[in-house]
């Protein structure tokens, strides 16, 4: 219950236009989940993995590399999440 409130609160910070866009995509994909919760889960997952990989690299090397790994991992996770949604839509339309 607490986690759901956290996810809805985090999803409430997302712009309405973006929420509407993802709500439409989730309906097309057949995913029965609110856009706020879906987006929040993906944001938290991306930040968590980015922190883990950034801290691993920080222990191995210093400098700008951990920041680049953090940003790179963040972008990759967000991109993979969007691809997952895209292919779910594609699979449902076929």
JOGI-V422794 format. One record per run of one state. SS is the DSSP state (H for helix, E for strand, L for the rest). FROM is the first residue (numbers start at 1). TO is the last residue. Records with the same first field share a line. If there is no record, write none. Layout:
# JOGI-V422794
SS->FROM-TO, FROM-TO
This chain:
# JOGI-V422794
L->1-1, 12-15, 30-34, 61-64, 94-94
H->2-11, 16-29, 35-60, 65-93
